[in-house]
Amino acid sequence: MNNHQNAIFHQITNFLKTPLALLGVDLKNFQFNKICHFANHPYLCKGLTLYYHF
């Protein structure tokens, strides 16, 4: 994960902390990083980009 992705990841986790804490979800045990792992593979996003252009 590069610095830009790290900054976005921390912004998202900071944004989600309060609502998830109210629901009893612990972000330390939540594997959010695995959900965002596709961002490290731009070729996976290429089809998504083309989809939105049509």
CHARMM internal coordinates of N, CA and C (Angstrom, degrees):
IC EDIT
DIST 1 N 1 CA 1.4421
DIST 1 CA 1 C 1.5248
ANGL 1 N 1 CA 1 C 107.97
DIST 1 C 2 N 1.3314
ANGL 1 CA 1 C 2 N 117.47
DIHE 1 N 1 CA 1 C 2 N 129.43
DIST 2 N 2 CA 1.4561
ANGL 1 C 2 N 2 CA 119.51
DIHE 1 CA 1 C 2 N 2 CA 179.61
DIST 2 CA 2 C 1.5261
ANGL 2 N 2 CA 2 C 110.35
DIHE 1 C 2 N 2 CA 2 C -84.91
DIST 2 C 3 N 1.3370
ANGL 2 CA 2 C 3 N 116.55
DIHE 2 N 2 CA 2 C 3 N 178.50
DIST 3 N 3 CA 1.4659
ANGL 2 C 3 N 3 CA 120.76
DIHE 2 CA 2 C 3 N 3 CA -175.46
DIST 3 CA 3 C 1.5199
ANGL 3 N 3 CA 3 C 112.22
DIHE 2 C 3 N 3 CA 3 C -62.23
DIST 3 C 4 N 1.3350
ANGL 3 CA 3 C 4 N 116.78
DIHE 3 N 3 CA 3 C 4 N -38.93
DIST 4 N 4 CA 1.4659
ANGL 3 C 4 N 4 CA 119.95
DIHE 3 CA 3 C 4 N 4 CA 179.81
DIST 4 CA 4 C 1.5267
ANGL 4 N 4 CA 4 C 110.75
DIHE 3 C 4 N 4 CA 4 C -64.69
DIST 4 C 5 N 1.3221
ANGL 4 CA 4 C 5 N 116.35
DIHE 4 N 4 CA 4 C 5 N -42.96
DIST 5 N 5 CA 1.4630
ANGL 4 C 5 N 5 CA 120.11
DIHE 4 CA 4 C 5 N 5 CA 178.63
DIST 5 CA 5 C 1.5192
ANGL 5 N 5 CA 5 C 110.55
DIHE 4 C 5 N 5 CA 5 C -66.05
DIST 5 C 6 N 1.3432
ANGL 5 CA 5 C 6 N 117.38
DIHE 5 N 5 CA 5 C 6 N -37.56
DIST 6 N 6 CA 1.4619
ANGL 5 C 6 N 6 CA 120.43
DIHE 5 CA 5 C 6 N 6 CA 177.26
DIST 6 CA 6 C 1.5170
ANGL 6 N 6 CA 6 C 110.75
DIHE 5 C 6 N 6 CA 6 C -62.15
DIST 6 C 7 N 1.3396
ANGL 6 CA 6 C 7 N 117.51
DIHE 6 N 6 CA 6 C 7 N -42.63
DIST 7 N 7 CA 1.4618
ANGL 6 C 7 N 7 CA 121.23
DIHE 6 CA 6 C 7 N 7 CA -179.55
DIST 7 CA 7 C 1.5217
ANGL 7 N 7 CA 7 C 110.44
DIHE 6 C 7 N 7 CA 7 C -62.85
DIST 7 C 8 N 1.3297
ANGL 7 CA 7 C 8 N 116.94
DIHE 7 N 7 CA 7 C 8 N -44.00
DIST 8 N 8 CA 1.4669
ANGL 7 C 8 N 8 CA 120.76
DIHE 7 CA 7 C 8 N 8 CA 179.45
DIST 8 CA 8 C 1.5239
ANGL 8 N 8 CA 8 C 110.17
DIHE 7 C 8 N 8 CA 8 C -65.51
DIST 8 C 9 N 1.3283
ANGL 8 CA 8 C 9 N 116.70
DIHE 8 N 8 CA 8 C 9 N -42.42
DIST 9 N 9 CA 1.4621
ANGL 8 C 9 N 9 CA 120.85
DIHE 8 CA 8 C 9 N 9 CA 179.43
DIST 9 CA 9 C 1.5223
ANGL 9 N 9 CA 9 C 110.84
DIHE 8 C 9 N 9 CA 9 C -58.95
DIST 9 C 10 N 1.3502
ANGL 9 CA 9 C 10 N 117.21
DIHE 9 N 9 CA 9 C 10 N -44.50
DIST 10 N 10 CA 1.4604
ANGL 9 C 10 N 10 CA 120.34
DIHE 9 CA 9 C 10 N 10 CA -179.07
DIST 10 CA 10 C 1.5192
ANGL 10 N 10 CA 10 C 111.60
DIHE 9 C 10 N 10 CA 10 C -69.38
DIST 10 C 11 N 1.3354
ANGL 10 CA 10 C 11 N 117.89
DIHE 10 N 10 CA 10 C 11 N -34.90
DIST 11 N 11 CA 1.4624
ANGL 10 C 11 N 11 CA 120.19
DIHE 10 CA 10 C 11 N 11 CA 176.23
DIST 11 CA 11 C 1.5256
ANGL 11 N 11 CA 11 C 110.55
DIHE 10 C 11 N 11 CA 11 C -64.06
DIST 11 C 12 N 1.3231
ANGL 11 CA 11 C 12 N 115.98
DIHE 11 N 11 CA 11 C 12 N -42.68
DIST 12 N 12 CA 1.4709
ANGL 11 C 12 N 12 CA 119.83
DIHE 11 CA 11 C 12 N 12 CA -179.68
DIST 12 CA 12 C 1.5227
ANGL 12 N 12 CA 12 C 110.51
DIHE 11 C 12 N 12 CA 12 C -65.53
DIST 12 C 13 N 1.3351
ANGL 12 CA 12 C 13 N 116.87
DIHE 12 N 12 CA 12 C 13 N -44.68
DIST 13 N 13 CA 1.4653
ANGL 12 C 13 N 13 CA 118.75
DIHE 12 CA 12 C 13 N 13 CA -178.53
DIST 13 CA 13 C 1.5138
ANGL 13 N 13 CA 13 C 111.08
DIHE 12 C 13 N 13 CA 13 C -67.50
DIST 13 C 14 N 1.3371
ANGL 13 CA 13 C 14 N 117.64
DIHE 13 N 13 CA 13 C 14 N -36.52
DIST 14 N 14 CA 1.4601
ANGL 13 C 14 N 14 CA 119.71
DIHE 13 CA 13 C 14 N 14 CA 176.88
DIST 14 CA 14 C 1.5222
ANGL 14 N 14 CA 14 C 110.60
DIHE 13 C 14 N 14 CA 14 C -65.34
DIST 14 C 15 N 1.3274
ANGL 14 CA 14 C 15 N 116.83
DIHE 14 N 14 CA 14 C 15 N -38.55
DIST 15 N 15 CA 1.4590
ANGL 14 C 15 N 15 CA 121.59
DIHE 14 CA 14 C 15 N 15 CA 178.87
DIST 15 CA 15 C 1.5325
ANGL 15 N 15 CA 15 C 111.20
DIHE 14 C 15 N 15 CA 15 C -65.38
DIST 15 C 16 N 1.3335
ANGL 15 CA 15 C 16 N 117.10
DIHE 15 N 15 CA 15 C 16 N -36.12
DIST 16 N 16 CA 1.4603
ANGL 15 C 16 N 16 CA 121.33
DIHE 15 CA 15 C 16 N 16 CA -176.05
DIST 16 CA 16 C 1.5197
ANGL 16 N 16 CA 16 C 114.02
DIHE 15 C 16 N 16 CA 16 C -86.55
DIST 16 C 17 N 1.3214
ANGL 16 CA 16 C 17 N 118.12
DIHE 16 N 16 CA 16 C 17 N -14.06
DIST 17 N 17 CA 1.4664
ANGL 16 C 17 N 17 CA 120.53
DIHE 16 CA 16 C 17 N 17 CA -173.55
DIST 17 CA 17 C 1.5213
ANGL 17 N 17 CA 17 C 112.98
DIHE 16 C 17 N 17 CA 17 C -56.81
DIST 17 C 18 N 1.3250
ANGL 17 CA 17 C 18 N 117.72
DIHE 17 N 17 CA 17 C 18 N -50.95
DIST 18 N 18 CA 1.4645
ANGL 17 C 18 N 18 CA 120.06
DIHE 17 CA 17 C 18 N 18 CA -175.15
DIST 18 CA 18 C 1.5252
ANGL 18 N 18 CA 18 C 112.66
DIHE 17 C 18 N 18 CA 18 C -64.98
DIST 18 C 19 N 1.3494
ANGL 18 CA 18 C 19 N 119.15
DIHE 18 N 18 CA 18 C 19 N -52.73
DIST 19 N 19 CA 1.4726
ANGL 18 C 19 N 19 CA 117.16
DIHE 18 CA 18 C 19 N 19 CA -179.78
DIST 19 CA 19 C 1.5249
ANGL 19 N 19 CA 19 C 113.17
DIHE 18 C 19 N 19 CA 19 C -62.09
DIST 19 C 20 N 1.3378
ANGL 19 CA 19 C 20 N 116.51
DIHE 19 N 19 CA 19 C 20 N -37.65
DIST 20 N 20 CA 1.4592
ANGL 19 C 20 N 20 CA 118.54
DIHE 19 CA 19 C 20 N 20 CA 179.97
DIST 20 CA 20 C 1.5194
ANGL 20 N 20 CA 20 C 111.41
DIHE 19 C 20 N 20 CA 20 C -71.46
DIST 20 C 21 N 1.3272
ANGL 20 CA 20 C 21 N 116.87
DIHE 20 N 20 CA 20 C 21 N -33.51
DIST 21 N 21 CA 1.4608
ANGL 20 C 21 N 21 CA 119.91
DIHE 20 CA 20 C 21 N 21 CA 176.86
DIST 21 CA 21 C 1.5265
ANGL 21 N 21 CA 21 C 109.95
DIHE 20 C 21 N 21 CA 21 C -63.91
DIST 21 C 22 N 1.3251
ANGL 21 CA 21 C 22 N 116.33
DIHE 21 N 21 CA 21 C 22 N -38.26
DIST 22 N 22 CA 1.4635
ANGL 21 C 22 N 22 CA 120.13
DIHE 21 CA 21 C 22 N 22 CA 177.70
DIST 22 CA 22 C 1.5284
ANGL 22 N 22 CA 22 C 111.24
DIHE 21 C 22 N 22 CA 22 C -64.78
DIST 22 C 23 N 1.3249
ANGL 22 CA 22 C 23 N 115.98
DIHE 22 N 22 CA 22 C 23 N -28.55
DIST 23 N 23 CA 1.4615
ANGL 22 C 23 N 23 CA 120.71
DIHE 22 CA 22 C 23 N 23 CA 178.15
DIST 23 CA 23 C 1.5222
ANGL 23 N 23 CA 23 C 112.52
DIHE 22 C 23 N 23 CA 23 C -88.56
DIST 23 C 24 N 1.3332
ANGL 23 CA 23 C 24 N 116.62
DIHE 23 N 23 CA 23 C 24 N -4.76
DIST 24 N 24 CA 1.4584
ANGL 23 C 24 N 24 CA 120.76
DIHE 23 CA 23 C 24 N 24 CA 178.64
DIST 24 CA 24 C 1.5157
ANGL 24 N 24 CA 24 C 114.02
DIHE 23 C 24 N 24 CA 24 C 83.58
DIST 24 C 25 N 1.3310
ANGL 24 CA 24 C 25 N 117.83
DIHE 24 N 24 CA 24 C 25 N 23.20
DIST 25 N 25 CA 1.4658
ANGL 24 C 25 N 25 CA 121.73
DIHE 24 CA 24 C 25 N 25 CA 179.75
DIST 25 CA 25 C 1.5179
ANGL 25 N 25 CA 25 C 108.51
DIHE 24 C 25 N 25 CA 25 C -97.71
DIST 25 C 26 N 1.3198
ANGL 25 CA 25 C 26 N 116.84
DIHE 25 N 25 CA 25 C 26 N 130.11
DIST 26 N 26 CA 1.4590
ANGL 25 C 26 N 26 CA 121.98
DIHE 25 CA 25 C 26 N 26 CA 179.25
DIST 26 CA 26 C 1.5221
ANGL 26 N 26 CA 26 C 108.94
DIHE 25 C 26 N 26 CA 26 C -96.73
DIST 26 C 27 N 1.3501
ANGL 26 CA 26 C 27 N 117.15
DIHE 26 N 26 CA 26 C 27 N 116.46
DIST 27 N 27 CA 1.4591
ANGL 26 C 27 N 27 CA 120.55
DIHE 26 CA 26 C 27 N 27 CA -177.86
DIST 27 CA 27 C 1.5199
ANGL 27 N 27 CA 27 C 112.78
DIHE 26 C 27 N 27 CA 27 C -66.28
DIST 27 C 28 N 1.3268
ANGL 27 CA 27 C 28 N 117.79
DIHE 27 N 27 CA 27 C 28 N -22.33
DIST 28 N 28 CA 1.4585
ANGL 27 C 28 N 28 CA 119.67
DIHE 27 CA 27 C 28 N 28 CA 178.96
DIST 28 CA 28 C 1.5272
ANGL 28 N 28 CA 28 C 110.55
DIHE 27 C 28 N 28 CA 28 C -66.27
DIST 28 C 29 N 1.3126
ANGL 28 CA 28 C 29 N 116.86
DIHE 28 N 28 CA 28 C 29 N -30.20
DIST 29 N 29 CA 1.4619
ANGL 28 C 29 N 29 CA 121.28
DIHE 28 CA 28 C 29 N 29 CA -179.93
DIST 29 CA 29 C 1.5269
ANGL 29 N 29 CA 29 C 112.33
DIHE 28 C 29 N 29 CA 29 C -95.89
DIST 29 C 30 N 1.3200
ANGL 29 CA 29 C 30 N 116.58
DIHE 29 N 29 CA 29 C 30 N -6.53
DIST 30 N 30 CA 1.4582
ANGL 29 C 30 N 30 CA 121.95
DIHE 29 CA 29 C 30 N 30 CA -177.32
DIST 30 CA 30 C 1.5233
ANGL 30 N 30 CA 30 C 109.07
DIHE 29 C 30 N 30 CA 30 C -87.58
DIST 30 C 31 N 1.3123
ANGL 30 CA 30 C 31 N 118.02
DIHE 30 N 30 CA 30 C 31 N 124.92
DIST 31 N 31 CA 1.4616
ANGL 30 C 31 N 31 CA 122.12
DIHE 30 CA 30 C 31 N 31 CA -174.47
DIST 31 CA 31 C 1.5281
ANGL 31 N 31 CA 31 C 111.05
DIHE 30 C 31 N 31 CA 31 C -88.25
DIST 31 C 32 N 1.3346
ANGL 31 CA 31 C 32 N 116.69
DIHE 31 N 31 CA 31 C 32 N 59.02
DIST 32 N 32 CA 1.4575
ANGL 31 C 32 N 32 CA 121.35
DIHE 31 CA 31 C 32 N 32 CA -178.81
DIST 32 CA 32 C 1.5216
ANGL 32 N 32 CA 32 C 111.06
DIHE 31 C 32 N 32 CA 32 C -65.32
DIST 32 C 33 N 1.3196
ANGL 32 CA 32 C 33 N 116.52
DIHE 32 N 32 CA 32 C 33 N -32.35
DIST 33 N 33 CA 1.4608
ANGL 32 C 33 N 33 CA 121.00
DIHE 32 CA 32 C 33 N 33 CA -178.96
DIST 33 CA 33 C 1.5270
ANGL 33 N 33 CA 33 C 111.06
DIHE 32 C 33 N 33 CA 33 C -60.15
DIST 33 C 34 N 1.3191
ANGL 33 CA 33 C 34 N 117.93
DIHE 33 N 33 CA 33 C 34 N -34.39
DIST 34 N 34 CA 1.4604
ANGL 33 C 34 N 34 CA 120.79
DIHE 33 CA 33 C 34 N 34 CA 179.21
DIST 34 CA 34 C 1.5241
ANGL 34 N 34 CA 34 C 111.00
DIHE 33 C 34 N 34 CA 34 C -69.79
DIST 34 C 35 N 1.3234
ANGL 34 CA 34 C 35 N 116.80
DIHE 34 N 34 CA 34 C 35 N -31.62
DIST 35 N 35 CA 1.4603
ANGL 34 C 35 N 35 CA 120.41
DIHE 34 CA 34 C 35 N 35 CA 177.55
DIST 35 CA 35 C 1.5279
ANGL 35 N 35 CA 35 C 109.67
DIHE 34 C 35 N 35 CA 35 C -66.44
DIST 35 C 36 N 1.3269
ANGL 35 CA 35 C 36 N 117.33
DIHE 35 N 35 CA 35 C 36 N -38.32
DIST 36 N 36 CA 1.4629
ANGL 35 C 36 N 36 CA 122.08
DIHE 35 CA 35 C 36 N 36 CA -177.46
DIST 36 CA 36 C 1.5207
ANGL 36 N 36 CA 36 C 112.62
DIHE 35 C 36 N 36 CA 36 C -87.15
DIST 36 C 37 N 1.3172
ANGL 36 CA 36 C 37 N 118.03
DIHE 36 N 36 CA 36 C 37 N 3.40
DIST 37 N 37 CA 1.4598
ANGL 36 C 37 N 37 CA 120.91
DIHE 36 CA 36 C 37 N 37 CA -174.82
DIST 37 CA 37 C 1.5270
ANGL 37 N 37 CA 37 C 112.30
DIHE 36 C 37 N 37 CA 37 C -62.74
DIST 37 C 38 N 1.3356
ANGL 37 CA 37 C 38 N 118.02
DIHE 37 N 37 CA 37 C 38 N -26.40
DIST 38 N 38 CA 1.4555
ANGL 37 C 38 N 38 CA 120.49
DIHE 37 CA 37 C 38 N 38 CA -179.68
DIST 38 CA 38 C 1.5160
ANGL 38 N 38 CA 38 C 111.90
DIHE 37 C 38 N 38 CA 38 C -62.22
DIST 38 C 39 N 1.3396
ANGL 38 CA 38 C 39 N 117.98
DIHE 38 N 38 CA 38 C 39 N -22.82
DIST 39 N 39 CA 1.4621
ANGL 38 C 39 N 39 CA 121.52
DIHE 38 CA 38 C 39 N 39 CA -178.79
DIST 39 CA 39 C 1.5245
ANGL 39 N 39 CA 39 C 111.61
DIHE 38 C 39 N 39 CA 39 C -65.20
DIST 39 C 40 N 1.3265
ANGL 39 CA 39 C 40 N 117.83
DIHE 39 N 39 CA 39 C 40 N -18.71
DIST 40 N 40 CA 1.4554
ANGL 39 C 40 N 40 CA 121.00
DIHE 39 CA 39 C 40 N 40 CA 178.81
DIST 40 CA 40 C 1.5246
ANGL 40 N 40 CA 40 C 112.00
DIHE 39 C 40 N 40 CA 40 C -83.28
DIST 40 C 41 N 1.3231
ANGL 40 CA 40 C 41 N 117.19
DIHE 40 N 40 CA 40 C 41 N -2.58
DIST 41 N 41 CA 1.4613
ANGL 40 C 41 N 41 CA 121.77
DIHE 40 CA 40 C 41 N 41 CA -178.19
DIST 41 CA 41 C 1.5250
ANGL 41 N 41 CA 41 C 109.34
DIHE 40 C 41 N 41 CA 41 C -125.18
DIST 41 C 42 N 1.3431
ANGL 41 CA 41 C 42 N 117.47
DIHE 41 N 41 CA 41 C 42 N 85.63
DIST 42 N 42 CA 1.4714
ANGL 41 C 42 N 42 CA 120.27
DIHE 41 CA 41 C 42 N 42 CA -175.14
DIST 42 CA 42 C 1.5255
ANGL 42 N 42 CA 42 C 113.98
DIHE 41 C 42 N 42 CA 42 C -58.13
DIST 42 C 43 N 1.3374
ANGL 42 CA 42 C 43 N 117.44
DIHE 42 N 42 CA 42 C 43 N -27.75
DIST 43 N 43 CA 1.4605
ANGL 42 C 43 N 43 CA 118.83
DIHE 42 CA 42 C 43 N 43 CA -179.11
DIST 43 CA 43 C 1.5226
ANGL 43 N 43 CA 43 C 111.29
DIHE 42 C 43 N 43 CA 43 C -65.57
DIST 43 C 44 N 1.3286
ANGL 43 CA 43 C 44 N 118.31
DIHE 43 N 43 CA 43 C 44 N -23.17
DIST 44 N 44 CA 1.4630
ANGL 43 C 44 N 44 CA 120.60
DIHE 43 CA 43 C 44 N 44 CA 176.94
DIST 44 CA 44 C 1.5232
ANGL 44 N 44 CA 44 C 110.94
DIHE 43 C 44 N 44 CA 44 C -74.38
DIST 44 C 45 N 1.3206
ANGL 44 CA 44 C 45 N 116.97
DIHE 44 N 44 CA 44 C 45 N -27.70
DIST 45 N 45 CA 1.4624
ANGL 44 C 45 N 45 CA 121.31
DIHE 44 CA 44 C 45 N 45 CA -178.04
DIST 45 CA 45 C 1.5252
ANGL 45 N 45 CA 45 C 112.11
DIHE 44 C 45 N 45 CA 45 C -86.32
DIST 45 C 46 N 1.3304
ANGL 45 CA 45 C 46 N 117.87
DIHE 45 N 45 CA 45 C 46 N -14.98
DIST 46 N 46 CA 1.4582
ANGL 45 C 46 N 46 CA 121.36
DIHE 45 CA 45 C 46 N 46 CA -176.16
DIST 46 CA 46 C 1.5276
ANGL 46 N 46 CA 46 C 110.92
DIHE 45 C 46 N 46 CA 46 C -59.68
DIST 46 C 47 N 1.3043
ANGL 46 CA 46 C 47 N 117.43
DIHE 46 N 46 CA 46 C 47 N -44.99
DIST 47 N 47 CA 1.4534
ANGL 46 C 47 N 47 CA 120.60
DIHE 46 CA 46 C 47 N 47 CA 178.93
DIST 47 CA 47 C 1.5132
ANGL 47 N 47 CA 47 C 112.42
DIHE 46 C 47 N 47 CA 47 C -64.09
DIST 47 C 48 N 1.3156
ANGL 47 CA 47 C 48 N 117.04
DIHE 47 N 47 CA 47 C 48 N -34.85
DIST 48 N 48 CA 1.4596
ANGL 47 C 48 N 48 CA 120.44
DIHE 47 CA 47 C 48 N 48 CA 177.93
DIST 48 CA 48 C 1.5163
ANGL 48 N 48 CA 48 C 110.34
DIHE 47 C 48 N 48 CA 48 C -65.99
DIST 48 C 49 N 1.3258
ANGL 48 CA 48 C 49 N 116.54
DIHE 48 N 48 CA 48 C 49 N -40.19
DIST 49 N 49 CA 1.4588
ANGL 48 C 49 N 49 CA 121.12
DIHE 48 CA 48 C 49 N 49 CA 179.40
DIST 49 CA 49 C 1.5253
ANGL 49 N 49 CA 49 C 110.18
DIHE 48 C 49 N 49 CA 49 C -63.96
DIST 49 C 50 N 1.3271
ANGL 49 CA 49 C 50 N 116.78
DIHE 49 N 49 CA 49 C 50 N -44.58
DIST 50 N 50 CA 1.4593
ANGL 49 C 50 N 50 CA 120.20
DIHE 49 CA 49 C 50 N 50 CA 179.43
DIST 50 CA 50 C 1.5218
ANGL 50 N 50 CA 50 C 111.08
DIHE 49 C 50 N 50 CA 50 C -64.88
DIST 50 C 51 N 1.3041
ANGL 50 CA 50 C 51 N 116.62
DIHE 50 N 50 CA 50 C 51 N -35.16
DIST 51 N 51 CA 1.4585
ANGL 50 C 51 N 51 CA 120.89
DIHE 50 CA 50 C 51 N 51 CA 179.99
DIST 51 CA 51 C 1.5262
ANGL 51 N 51 CA 51 C 111.02
DIHE 50 C 51 N 51 CA 51 C -60.78
DIST 51 C 52 N 1.3314
ANGL 51 CA 51 C 52 N 116.44
DIHE 51 N 51 CA 51 C 52 N -42.01
DIST 52 N 52 CA 1.4565
ANGL 51 C 52 N 52 CA 120.19
DIHE 51 CA 51 C 52 N 52 CA -177.54
DIST 52 CA 52 C 1.5252
ANGL 52 N 52 CA 52 C 112.85
DIHE 51 C 52 N 52 CA 52 C -75.20
DIST 52 C 53 N 1.3355
ANGL 52 CA 52 C 53 N 117.95
DIHE 52 N 52 CA 52 C 53 N -19.07
DIST 53 N 53 CA 1.4557
ANGL 52 C 53 N 53 CA 120.23
DIHE 52 CA 52 C 53 N 53 CA 179.55
DIST 53 CA 53 C 1.5242
ANGL 53 N 53 CA 53 C 112.23
DIHE 52 C 53 N 53 CA 53 C -78.28
DIST 53 C 54 N 1.3192
ANGL 53 CA 53 C 54 N 118.25
DIHE 53 N 53 CA 53 C 54 N -22.57
DIST 54 N 54 CA 1.4654
ANGL 53 C 54 N 54 CA 120.31
DIHE 53 CA 53 C 54 N 54 CA -176.26
DIST 54 CA 54 C 1.4758
ANGL 54 N 54 CA 54 C 111.06
DIHE 53 C 54 N 54 CA 54 C -89.86
END
COOR INIT
IC SEED 1 N 1 CA 1 C
IC BUILD
